[in-house]
């Protein structure tokens, strides 16, 4: 695994063996960040089910001002820390060792402008994640959400004020892009 663009471009992340992690491939990452091109610089980003931290670190490499990594698996938390240390990431970030659904339900901080969600591939969680996010204060009007899921997994085009912008298929996986269209529940306006 490597960082594909930006400040840390070409730098390798730590190698690991962890059956619970299926990292986002370079091809999928490149497509995601090409679609988000103008939406990363200077943003607060949230990386849910962080796994290795690959998406959040790619966002930092491309100019995100801050990334919050949320992960509950101890092995994944260790890999995220190792990757951040290996790459000597200097941008502000935090690592939250917490269940994603509890985090979303109880979140009361400043909303994020970009949210990455990559739930465990072996579990059909995409619909539940989007439903939980639609009820969370982690997003505000115009927040962009990128969620990865198994292609066979059901995922809606709308979740309350989140509306599908794009969906791309990659083998047995797909990436869906949503934007929050209304300010319902916003705690910060920009």
Backbone as JSON, one array per atom type, in Angstrom:
{
  "sequence": "XXXXXXXXXXXXXXXXXXXXXXXXXXXXXXXXXXXXXXXXXXXXXXXXXXXXXXXXXXXXXXXXXXXXXXXXXXXXXXXXXXXXXXXXXXXXXXXXXXXXXXXXXXXXXXXXXXXXXXXXXXXXXXXXXXXXXXXXXXXXXXXXXXXXXXXXXXXXXXXXXXXXXXXXXXXXXXXXXXXXXXXXXXXXXX",
  "N": [[0.85, -1.18, 0.0], [0.42, 2.22, -0.77], [0.82, 5.82, -0.74], [-0.89, 7.74, -3.07], [-0.88, 10.33, -4.14], [-0.02, 13.84, -3.73], [1.48, 15.43, -0.82], [2.73, 13.22, 0.47], [3.18, 11.48, -1.59], [3.82, 8.41, -3.24], [5.05, 7.24, -1.07], [5.48, 4.39, 0.94], [3.19, 2.51, 2.9], [2.92, 0.75, 6.08], [3.51, -2.77, 5.97], [1.32, -5.53, 6.53], [-0.41, -8.26, 8.13], [-3.59, -9.0, 8.4], [-6.56, -10.45, 8.75], [-9.03, -9.2, 9.02], [-9.0, -6.88, 7.63], [-9.46, -5.32, 4.53], [-7.84, -3.55, 2.45], [-8.45, -0.44, 0.71], [-8.0, -0.39, -2.71], [-5.37, 0.97, -4.84], [-6.44, 1.8, -7.29], [-9.18, 2.24, -6.71], [-8.92, 4.18, -4.71], [-7.68, 6.23, -6.2], [-9.73, 6.87, -8.02], [-11.74, 7.75, -6.23], [-10.5, 10.06, -5.1], [-10.05, 11.55, -7.39], [-12.64, 12.22, -8.11], [-13.3, 13.73, -5.88], [-11.65, 15.88, -6.15], [-11.63, 18.91, -5.95], [-12.64, 19.12, -3.43], [-11.14, 18.55, -1.14], [-8.92, 20.05, -0.17], [-7.98, 21.85, 2.64], [-10.09, 20.96, 4.27], [-12.0, 19.58, 7.05], [-11.87, 16.24, 7.72], [-13.38, 13.02, 8.11], [-12.67, 9.72, 8.9], [-14.17, 6.86, 8.91], [-14.34, 3.55, 10.25], [-11.58, 3.08, 9.92], [-9.48, 1.23, 9.44], [-6.56, 0.77, 8.02], [-5.96, 3.38, 7.92], [-5.58, 4.47, 5.48], [-7.3, 5.99, 3.66], [-7.81, 8.38, 5.1], [-5.17, 9.28, 5.51], [-4.37, 9.65, 2.88], [-6.08, 11.77, 2.28], [-5.0, 13.75, 3.99], [-2.49, 13.96, 2.81], [-3.22, 15.16, 0.45], [-4.0, 17.68, 1.17], [-5.99, 18.06, 3.17], [-7.09, 19.71, 6.1], [-7.42, 18.59, 8.59], [-7.85, 15.36, 10.0], [-9.96, 12.94, 11.4], [-9.65, 9.81, 12.68], [-11.59, 6.97, 13.07], [-11.92, 4.01, 14.71], [-12.36, 0.71, 15.97], [-11.09, -1.74, 16.28], [-8.38, -3.27, 17.86], [-5.98, -4.14, 16.54], [-6.12, -2.8, 14.09], [-6.04, -0.16, 15.0], [-3.42, -0.06, 15.93], [-2.04, -0.39, 13.48], [-2.83, 1.94, 12.1], [-1.61, 3.92, 13.72], [1.09, 3.16, 13.34], [1.35, 3.64, 10.58], [0.94, 6.44, 10.43], [3.1, 7.29, 11.96], [5.28, 6.18, 10.5], [5.1, 7.58, 8.08], [5.55, 10.05, 9.03], [3.55, 12.01, 9.52], [2.56, 15.3, 9.63], [0.41, 16.98, 9.71], [-2.57, 18.06, 11.49], [-4.33, 15.56, 13.31], [-6.53, 13.11, 14.75], [-7.01, 10.11, 16.61], [-9.61, 8.02, 17.25], [-10.59, 5.59, 19.37], [-13.12, 3.77, 19.06], [-16.45, 2.43, 18.73], [-18.01, 2.8, 15.65], [-20.79, 3.32, 15.27], [-21.67, 4.12, 17.81], [-20.06, 6.35, 18.09], [-21.07, 8.04, 16.01], [-23.7, 8.41, 16.91], [-23.36, 9.81, 19.3], [-21.88, 12.04, 18.65], [-20.83, 15.39, 19.01], [-19.25, 17.46, 18.22], [-17.55, 19.81, 16.01], [-18.89, 19.79, 12.73], [-17.97, 17.68, 9.92], [-16.52, 18.18, 6.65], [-15.92, 16.34, 4.68], [-16.5, 12.9, 4.57], [-15.31, 9.68, 4.95], [-16.25, 6.32, 4.58], [-15.62, 3.05, 5.22], [-16.72, 0.26, 5.79], [-16.31, -3.03, 7.37], [-15.73, -5.47, 4.95], [-16.85, -7.96, 5.01], [-19.22, -7.73, 6.29], [-22.52, -6.55, 5.94], [-22.9, -3.45, 6.14], [-23.26, -0.93, 5.06], [-25.77, 0.35, 4.51], [-26.8, 0.62, 7.12], [-24.8, 2.27, 8.17], [-25.09, 4.66, 6.65], [-27.68, 5.34, 7.4], [-27.31, 5.81, 10.15], [-25.5, 7.94, 9.99], [-27.1, 9.87, 8.77], [-28.62, 10.66, 10.88], [-26.88, 11.83, 12.57], [-24.79, 14.39, 14.09], [-22.43, 14.78, 12.86], [-22.19, 15.63, 10.28], [-22.85, 18.36, 7.97], [-24.65, 20.83, 6.02], [-23.84, 20.36, 2.64], [-21.79, 18.54, 3.17], [-19.72, 15.98, 1.98], [-19.97, 12.55, 1.41], [-18.26, 9.52, 1.14], [-18.77, 6.23, 0.6], [-17.83, 2.89, 0.83], [-18.83, -0.31, -0.34], [-19.98, -3.73, -0.61], [-20.79, -4.83, -3.87], [-23.15, -6.26, -4.16], [-24.55, -5.55, -1.96], [-27.34, -3.94, -0.47], [-27.99, -0.49, -0.93], [-29.28, 2.68, -0.51], [-30.42, 5.47, -2.6], [-31.0, 7.8, -1.33], [-30.76, 9.19, 1.9], [-32.42, 10.56, 4.25], [-31.45, 13.81, 4.28], [-29.24, 13.32, 2.72], [-28.11, 12.84, -0.53], [-27.58, 10.8, -3.36], [-24.79, 11.3, -5.41], [-23.06, 10.06, -7.17], [-22.05, 6.8, -8.25], [-19.73, 4.26, -8.31], [-18.54, 1.22, -9.71], [-16.31, -1.39, -8.83], [-15.13, -4.23, -9.6], [-16.13, -6.52, -7.23], [-16.92, -4.58, -5.52], [-18.26, -1.36, -4.6], [-18.25, 2.23, -4.77], [-19.96, 4.8, -3.31], [-21.12, 8.11, -3.61], [-22.25, 10.76, -1.73], [-24.07, 13.8, -1.02], [-24.87, 16.09, 1.53], [-27.82, 17.75, 1.45], [-29.44, 19.56, 2.85], [-29.53, 21.79, 5.68], [-30.36, 20.6, 8.01], [-30.03, 19.89, 11.38], [-27.5, 20.93, 11.51], [-24.69, 22.24, 13.24], [-22.83, 24.09, 12.87], [-22.54, 26.75, 10.67], [-21.41, 27.58, 7.4]],
  "CA": [[0.0, 0.0, 0.0], [1.2, 3.45, -0.85], [0.08, 7.07, -0.93], [-0.82, 7.9, -4.53], [-0.7, 11.7, -4.6], [0.12, 14.87, -2.71], [2.69, 15.61, -0.03], [3.36, 11.93, 0.8], [3.07, 10.67, -2.81], [4.78, 7.34, -3.48], [5.57, 6.66, 0.18], [4.86, 3.11, 1.3], [2.63, 2.34, 4.24], [3.42, -0.48, 6.7], [2.91, -4.02, 5.5], [0.65, -6.17, 7.66], [-1.29, -9.41, 7.88], [-4.76, -8.87, 9.27], [-7.68, -10.94, 7.95], [-10.22, -8.36, 9.17], [-8.81, -5.66, 6.82], [-9.32, -5.4, 3.08], [-7.55, -2.15, 2.14], [-8.9, 0.17, -0.53], [-6.93, -0.5, -3.71], [-4.92, 2.23, -5.43], [-7.38, 2.18, -8.35], [-10.38, 2.79, -6.08], [-8.5, 5.43, -4.07], [-7.46, 7.24, -7.23], [-11.05, 7.3, -8.52], [-12.39, 8.53, -5.17], [-9.89, 11.38, -4.95], [-10.28, 12.31, -8.62], [-14.0, 12.77, -8.01], [-13.29, 14.74, -4.81], [-10.53, 16.79, -6.45], [-11.71, 20.25, -5.38], [-13.33, 19.09, -2.14], [-10.28, 18.05, -0.08], [-7.99, 21.05, 0.36], [-8.41, 22.68, 3.76], [-11.29, 20.46, 4.95], [-12.01, 18.63, 8.17], [-12.34, 14.97, 7.19], [-13.65, 11.94, 9.05], [-12.39, 8.41, 8.31], [-14.86, 5.87, 9.73], [-13.82, 2.21, 10.0], [-10.32, 3.51, 9.31], [-8.66, 0.09, 9.0], [-5.12, 1.1, 8.0], [-5.83, 4.83, 7.86], [-5.2, 4.79, 4.11], [-8.1, 7.07, 3.07], [-7.56, 9.61, 5.84], [-3.8, 9.74, 5.24], [-4.4, 10.17, 1.5], [-6.71, 13.1, 2.37], [-3.99, 14.66, 4.56], [-1.46, 14.15, 1.78], [-3.78, 16.02, -0.6], [-4.3, 19.02, 1.66], [-6.99, 18.18, 4.23], [-6.56, 20.44, 7.26], [-7.53, 17.76, 9.79], [-8.56, 14.09, 9.82], [-10.26, 12.16, 12.59], [-9.72, 8.39, 12.37], [-12.42, 6.27, 14.05], [-11.72, 2.57, 14.54], [-12.47, 0.03, 17.26], [-10.28, -2.96, 16.32], [-7.05, -2.95, 18.39], [-4.92, -4.35, 15.54], [-6.23, -1.69, 13.13], [-5.56, 1.05, 15.68], [-1.96, -0.14, 15.92], [-1.6, -0.17, 12.09], [-3.02, 3.37, 11.81], [-0.53, 4.65, 14.41], [2.35, 2.84, 12.67], [1.38, 4.35, 9.3], [1.12, 7.87, 10.69], [4.5, 7.46, 12.41], [6.2, 5.87, 9.4], [5.03, 8.67, 7.1], [5.84, 11.3, 9.75], [2.46, 12.93, 9.21], [2.68, 16.5, 10.46], [-0.89, 17.66, 9.76], [-3.35, 17.67, 12.67], [-5.22, 14.41, 13.22], [-6.76, 12.41, 16.02], [-7.44, 8.72, 16.48], [-10.64, 7.74, 18.24], [-10.79, 4.16, 19.54], [-14.54, 3.73, 19.41], [-17.39, 1.85, 17.79], [-18.47, 3.85, 14.72], [-22.2, 3.66, 15.48], [-21.74, 4.91, 19.06], [-19.43, 7.64, 17.77], [-22.01, 8.85, 15.23], [-24.87, 8.73, 17.73], [-23.02, 10.74, 20.38], [-21.0, 13.11, 18.18], [-21.33, 16.74, 19.31], [-18.23, 18.44, 17.85], [-17.72, 20.54, 14.76], [-19.15, 18.85, 11.63], [-16.92, 17.43, 8.93], [-16.91, 18.49, 5.28], [-15.78, 15.11, 3.9], [-16.54, 11.71, 5.42], [-15.03, 8.4, 4.3], [-16.76, 5.18, 5.34], [-15.22, 1.79, 4.59], [-17.01, -0.77, 6.79], [-15.77, -4.36, 7.06], [-16.28, -6.0, 3.7], [-17.57, -9.2, 5.29], [-20.5, -7.4, 6.92], [-23.34, -5.63, 5.14], [-23.13, -2.34, 7.05], [-23.35, 0.36, 4.37], [-27.09, 0.96, 4.73], [-26.87, 1.01, 8.54], [-23.89, 3.42, 8.35], [-25.7, 5.86, 6.09], [-28.83, 5.65, 8.25], [-26.77, 6.4, 11.38], [-24.92, 9.24, 9.66], [-28.2, 10.79, 8.48], [-29.16, 11.09, 12.17], [-25.74, 12.29, 13.36], [-24.37, 15.79, 13.96], [-21.08, 14.78, 12.29], [-22.25, 16.23, 8.95], [-23.6, 19.61, 7.82], [-25.02, 21.07, 4.63], [-22.76, 20.2, 1.65], [-20.83, 17.49, 3.5], [-19.61, 14.9, 1.0], [-19.72, 11.24, 2.0], [-17.86, 8.44, 0.24], [-18.92, 4.97, 1.32], [-17.53, 1.69, 0.07], [-19.69, -1.43, 0.03], [-20.02, -4.83, -1.56], [-21.71, -4.47, -4.95], [-24.44, -6.94, -3.95], [-25.14, -5.01, -0.74], [-28.31, -2.88, -0.75], [-27.71, 0.85, -0.44], [-30.27, 3.57, -1.11], [-29.96, 6.7, -3.25], [-31.28, 8.92, -0.43], [-30.85, 8.96, 3.34], [-32.86, 11.86, 4.73], [-30.97, 14.91, 3.44], [-28.12, 12.87, 1.89], [-28.55, 12.41, -1.86], [-26.53, 10.18, -4.16], [-24.2, 12.08, -6.5], [-22.34, 9.19, -8.11], [-21.73, 5.47, -7.74], [-18.78, 3.59, -9.2], [-18.32, -0.19, -9.41], [-14.94, -1.9, -8.96], [-15.21, -5.66, -9.31], [-17.21, -6.86, -6.29], [-17.04, -3.45, -4.59], [-18.67, -0.09, -5.2], [-18.07, 3.45, -3.98], [-21.1, 5.71, -3.49], [-20.82, 9.49, -3.2], [-23.45, 11.48, -1.3], [-23.93, 15.16, -0.5], [-25.97, 16.51, 2.4], [-28.44, 18.86, 0.73], [-30.06, 20.57, 3.7], [-28.79, 22.09, 6.89], [-31.01, 20.04, 9.19], [-29.13, 19.36, 12.4], [-26.17, 21.54, 11.47], [-24.33, 23.03, 14.42], [-21.96, 25.17, 12.4], [-22.86, 27.15, 9.29], [-20.28, 28.22, 6.71]],
  "C": [[0.88, 1.24, 0.0], [0.26, 4.64, -0.94], [0.22, 7.43, -2.4], [-0.65, 9.33, -5.0], [-0.49, 12.65, -3.43], [1.46, 14.84, -2.0], [3.45, 14.31, 0.24], [3.37, 10.97, -0.39], [4.21, 9.65, -2.92], [5.32, 6.68, -2.23], [4.77, 5.41, 0.54], [4.32, 3.15, 2.73], [3.15, 1.02, 4.79], [2.76, -1.7, 6.07], [2.35, -4.73, 6.73], [-0.07, -7.42, 7.19], [-2.41, -9.3, 8.89], [-6.0, -9.28, 8.46], [-8.93, -10.06, 8.02], [-10.14, -7.1, 8.29], [-8.69, -6.02, 5.35], [-9.1, -3.96, 2.61], [-8.13, -1.7, 0.79], [-7.74, 0.12, -1.53], [-6.56, 0.89, -4.25], [-5.9, 2.72, -6.49], [-8.64, 2.84, -7.77], [-10.06, 4.13, -5.42], [-8.33, 6.54, -5.08], [-8.78, 7.77, -7.78], [-11.75, 8.17, -7.49], [-11.82, 9.94, -5.12], [-9.95, 12.2, -6.23], [-11.66, 12.95, -8.6], [-14.06, 13.88, -6.97], [-12.31, 15.88, -5.04], [-10.6, 18.14, -5.75], [-12.28, 20.29, -3.98], [-12.45, 18.66, -0.97], [-9.44, 19.14, 0.58], [-8.63, 21.87, 1.48], [-9.59, 22.16, 4.56], [-10.98, 19.68, 6.22], [-12.61, 17.35, 7.62], [-12.47, 13.93, 8.3], [-13.45, 10.62, 8.32], [-12.97, 7.36, 9.26], [-14.49, 4.46, 9.3], [-12.47, 2.37, 9.29], [-9.44, 2.38, 8.81], [-7.18, 0.37, 9.12], [-4.89, 2.6, 8.07], [-5.55, 5.34, 6.46], [-5.97, 5.98, 3.52], [-7.84, 8.4, 3.77], [-6.17, 10.16, 5.6], [-3.7, 10.28, 3.83], [-5.01, 11.56, 1.48], [-5.73, 14.13, 2.94], [-2.91, 14.97, 3.54], [-1.91, 15.13, 0.71], [-4.29, 17.36, -0.08], [-5.41, 19.16, 2.68], [-6.35, 18.85, 5.43], [-6.52, 19.58, 8.52], [-8.26, 16.48, 9.42], [-8.75, 13.43, 11.18], [-10.46, 10.71, 12.14], [-10.54, 7.71, 13.46], [-12.37, 4.77, 13.73], [-11.81, 1.91, 15.91], [-11.57, -1.2, 17.37], [-8.85, -2.64, 16.78], [-5.92, -3.11, 17.37], [-4.93, -3.22, 14.51], [-5.71, -0.39, 13.74], [-4.03, 1.09, 15.69], [-1.41, 0.16, 14.52], [-1.73, 1.3, 11.72], [-1.89, 4.18, 12.45], [0.81, 4.41, 13.73], [2.46, 3.58, 11.34], [1.61, 5.84, 9.49], [2.55, 8.17, 11.13], [5.48, 7.24, 11.27], [6.26, 7.01, 8.39], [5.38, 10.02, 7.71], [4.82, 12.39, 9.4], [2.51, 14.1, 10.18], [1.36, 17.26, 10.59], [-1.67, 17.2, 10.99], [-4.28, 16.49, 12.37], [-5.51, 13.93, 14.63], [-7.25, 11.01, 15.7], [-8.42, 8.45, 17.62], [-10.88, 6.23, 18.25], [-12.22, 3.93, 20.01], [-15.35, 3.01, 18.34], [-17.98, 2.98, 16.94], [-19.91, 4.26, 15.0], [-22.39, 4.46, 16.77], [-21.16, 6.31, 18.82], [-20.42, 8.55, 17.05], [-23.2, 9.29, 16.08], [-24.56, 9.84, 18.74], [-22.2, 11.93, 19.93], [-21.63, 14.48, 18.43], [-20.32, 17.82, 18.92], [-18.57, 19.17, 16.56], [-17.94, 19.54, 13.62], [-17.98, 18.77, 10.65], [-17.43, 17.79, 7.54], [-16.81, 17.29, 4.35], [-15.73, 13.94, 4.88], [-16.31, 10.48, 4.56], [-15.56, 7.29, 5.19], [-16.38, 3.91, 4.57], [-15.43, 0.66, 5.59], [-16.42, -2.13, 6.4], [-16.5, -4.98, 5.88], [-17.13, -7.25, 3.94], [-18.94, -8.97, 5.93], [-21.24, -6.39, 6.04], [-23.76, -4.46, 6.03], [-23.38, -0.99, 6.37], [-24.68, 1.06, 4.64], [-27.22, 1.45, 6.17], [-25.97, 2.22, 8.82], [-24.51, 4.7, 7.84], [-26.93, 6.3, 6.91], [-28.37, 6.34, 9.53], [-26.2, 7.79, 11.1], [-26.0, 10.28, 9.4], [-28.83, 11.34, 9.77], [-28.08, 11.69, 13.08], [-25.48, 13.78, 13.14], [-22.97, 15.9, 13.36], [-21.03, 15.45, 10.91], [-23.06, 17.51, 8.98], [-23.98, 19.75, 6.35], [-23.76, 21.05, 3.76], [-21.67, 19.22, 2.04], [-20.89, 16.42, 2.41], [-19.26, 13.62, 1.74], [-19.33, 10.27, 0.9], [-17.94, 7.16, 1.04], [-18.65, 3.81, 0.38], [-18.41, 0.56, 0.57], [-19.51, -2.55, -0.98], [-21.07, -4.48, -2.62], [-23.1, -5.08, -4.75], [-25.21, -6.39, -2.76], [-26.15, -3.91, -1.07], [-27.9, -1.55, -0.12], [-28.61, 1.81, -1.22], [-29.62, 4.76, -1.8], [-30.15, 7.93, -2.37], [-31.33, 8.42, 1.01], [-31.14, 10.31, 3.97], [-32.31, 12.94, 3.8], [-29.71, 14.56, 2.64], [-28.64, 12.32, 0.57], [-27.36, 11.89, -2.65], [-26.09, 11.11, -5.28], [-23.65, 11.18, -7.59], [-22.16, 7.83, -7.44], [-20.85, 4.8, -8.77], [-18.58, 2.15, -8.75], [-16.87, -0.57, -9.7], [-14.96, -3.38, -8.61], [-16.39, -5.95, -8.41], [-17.49, -5.75, -5.28], [-17.6, -2.24, -5.32], [-18.41, 1.05, -4.22], [-19.23, 4.38, -4.32], [-20.75, 7.06, -2.89], [-22.13, 10.2, -2.91], [-23.08, 12.9, -0.91], [-25.14, 15.44, 0.39], [-26.55, 17.79, 1.82], [-29.07, 19.92, 1.63], [-29.23, 20.75, 4.96], [-29.4, 21.52, 8.15], [-29.98, 19.46, 10.15], [-27.75, 19.97, 12.4], [-25.92, 22.29, 12.78], [-23.38, 24.15, 14.07], [-22.35, 25.5, 10.96], [-21.64, 27.82, 8.69], [-20.78, 28.9, 5.48]]
}
